[in-house]
Amino acid sequence: MAMKRSFARAVLLVAAAVGACSTTAKPRPGAEPLSPAAVARADGGRPPVTPADIHFMSGMIGHHAQAVLIAGWAPSHDAGQAVRALCERIVVGQRDEIAFMQSWLRDRRLPVPDGDPAHFAMPGMDHALMPGMLTAEQLTKLDRARGLEFDRLFLTFMIQHHQGAITMVEQLMGSPGAAQEDKVFKFVSDVNVDQTTEIDRMNLMLEALASKGKTP
């Protein structure tokens, strides 16, 4: 709960910082409105960043970190080969994306959340902070599973996790003025496509488990 309050406080501080920085691009009373080019120059040549952009990037770091955490359990929890291969891709891909999001925030002198996966296995943490994230009870259940049961639970929970990420993308794209910066737009588009594709694949893997009674 303390981490949840800390995150909320960080978002409020960042939103205030963005509002303060954006005042340089606003025209003075009675002055001619600034052109789009002038606004861009006042913001360092980049489209303005909104609190929704910052909330998405900050929240998705923790979201990805939890995915890296549970995907990293595959070898020690006797996952099947197909699930292990999927987990390896998730760990590599989402670690790279965490680094990108942290760099994006750092470049703008904004608070950078910790992306250490180990912090998302701490007892008592509110893992439902972002859509789709596993609860403490779900983490415990998955951690106790082995072999076929781990495969089944992992795929079920990771589908939930990915669907939460897609919800976050939809919320961002529905926010006025958000995702206007090229890097943000490309990143969220890639997240949407990648997560949707992996959901389809994981559903097929679950069907294989149910029909064949063995690890896909």
VENHU-V854657 format. One record per backbone hydrogen bond with DSSP energy under -1.0 kcal/mol. CO is the residue of the C=O (numbers start at 1). NH is the residue of the N-H. E is the energy in kcal/mol with one decimal. If there is no record, write none. Layout:
co=CO nh=NH e=E
co=CO nh=NH e=E
//
This chain:
co=1 nh=5 e=-2.4
co=2 nh=6 e=-2.3
co=3 nh=7 e=-2.6
co=4 nh=8 e=-2.6
co=5 nh=9 e=-2.4
co=6 nh=10 e=-2.2
co=7 nh=11 e=-2.4
co=8 nh=12 e=-2.1
co=9 nh=13 e=-2.3
co=10 nh=14 e=-2.5
co=11 nh=15 e=-2.6
co=12 nh=16 e=-2.1
co=13 nh=17 e=-2.0
co=14 nh=18 e=-2.7
co=15 nh=19 e=-2.2
co=16 nh=20 e=-2.2
co=17 nh=21 e=-2.5
co=18 nh=22 e=-2.2
co=21 nh=24 e=-1.3
co=22 nh=25 e=-1.6
co=23 nh=26 e=-1.2
co=28 nh=31 e=-2.6
co=35 nh=39 e=-2.4
co=36 nh=40 e=-2.3
co=37 nh=41 e=-2.3
co=38 nh=42 e=-2.3
co=39 nh=43 e=-1.1
co=40 nh=45 e=-3.7
co=41 nh=44 e=-1.6
co=50 nh=54 e=-1.9
co=51 nh=55 e=-2.8
co=52 nh=56 e=-2.2
co=53 nh=57 e=-2.5
co=54 nh=58 e=-2.8
co=55 nh=59 e=-2.6
co=56 nh=60 e=-2.8
co=57 nh=61 e=-1.1
co=59 nh=63 e=-2.0
co=60 nh=64 e=-2.9
co=61 nh=65 e=-2.2
co=62 nh=66 e=-1.9
co=63 nh=67 e=-1.4
co=64 nh=68 e=-2.5
co=65 nh=69 e=-2.1
co=66 nh=70 e=-2.2
co=67 nh=71 e=-2.3
co=68 nh=72 e=-1.7
co=70 nh=73 e=-1.1
co=71 nh=74 e=-1.4
co=73 nh=77 e=-1.5
co=74 nh=79 e=-2.2
co=75 nh=78 e=-1.0
co=77 nh=147 e=-1.9
co=80 nh=84 e=-2.7
co=81 nh=85 e=-2.4
co=82 nh=86 e=-2.0
co=83 nh=87 e=-2.7
co=84 nh=88 e=-2.4
co=85 nh=89 e=-1.8
co=86 nh=90 e=-2.2
co=87 nh=91 e=-2.7
co=88 nh=92 e=-2.3
co=89 nh=93 e=-2.8
co=90 nh=94 e=-2.7
co=91 nh=95 e=-1.7
co=92 nh=96 e=-1.9
co=93 nh=97 e=-1.8
co=94 nh=98 e=-2.2
co=95 nh=99 e=-2.2
co=96 nh=100 e=-1.9
co=97 nh=101 e=-2.5
co=98 nh=102 e=-2.6
co=99 nh=103 e=-2.2
co=100 nh=104 e=-2.5
co=101 nh=105 e=-2.2
co=102 nh=106 e=-2.7
co=103 nh=107 e=-2.7
co=105 nh=110 e=-2.3
co=106 nh=109 e=-1.9
co=116 nh=119 e=-1.5
co=117 nh=120 e=-2.1
co=118 nh=121 e=-1.3
co=122 nh=125 e=-1.6
co=125 nh=127 e=-1.2
co=130 nh=133 e=-1.7
co=135 nh=139 e=-2.4
co=136 nh=140 e=-2.2
co=137 nh=141 e=-2.3
co=138 nh=142 e=-2.5
co=139 nh=143 e=-2.5
co=140 nh=144 e=-1.5
co=146 nh=149 e=-1.2
co=147 nh=151 e=-2.3
co=148 nh=152 e=-2.5
co=149 nh=153 e=-2.6
co=150 nh=154 e=-3.4
co=151 nh=155 e=-2.4
co=152 nh=156 e=-2.2
co=153 nh=157 e=-3.1
co=154 nh=158 e=-3.0
co=155 nh=159 e=-1.9
co=156 nh=160 e=-1.7
co=157 nh=161 e=-2.4
co=158 nh=162 e=-2.9
co=159 nh=163 e=-2.6
co=160 nh=164 e=-1.7
co=161 nh=165 e=-1.6
co=162 nh=166 e=-2.1
co=163 nh=167 e=-2.0
co=164 nh=168 e=-2.1
co=165 nh=169 e=-2.0
co=166 nh=170 e=-2.5
co=167 nh=171 e=-2.5
co=168 nh=172 e=-2.2
co=169 nh=173 e=-2.8
co=170 nh=174 e=-1.4
co=172 nh=175 e=-1.7
co=175 nh=178 e=-2.0
co=181 nh=185 e=-2.8
co=182 nh=186 e=-2.8
co=183 nh=187 e=-2.1
co=184 nh=188 e=-2.8
co=185 nh=189 e=-2.0
co=186 nh=190 e=-2.4
co=187 nh=191 e=-2.6
co=188 nh=192 e=-2.3
co=189 nh=193 e=-2.3
co=190 nh=194 e=-3.1
co=191 nh=195 e=-2.6
co=192 nh=196 e=-2.0
co=193 nh=197 e=-2.5
co=194 nh=198 e=-2.3
co=195 nh=199 e=-2.1
co=196 nh=200 e=-2.0
co=197 nh=201 e=-1.9
co=198 nh=202 e=-2.8
co=199 nh=203 e=-2.3
co=200 nh=204 e=-1.7
co=201 nh=205 e=-2.0
co=202 nh=206 e=-2.3
co=203 nh=207 e=-2.1
co=204 nh=208 e=-2.1
co=205 nh=209 e=-2.0
co=206 nh=210 e=-2.2
co=207 nh=211 e=-2.5
co=208 nh=212 e=-2.3
co=209 nh=213 e=-1.5
//
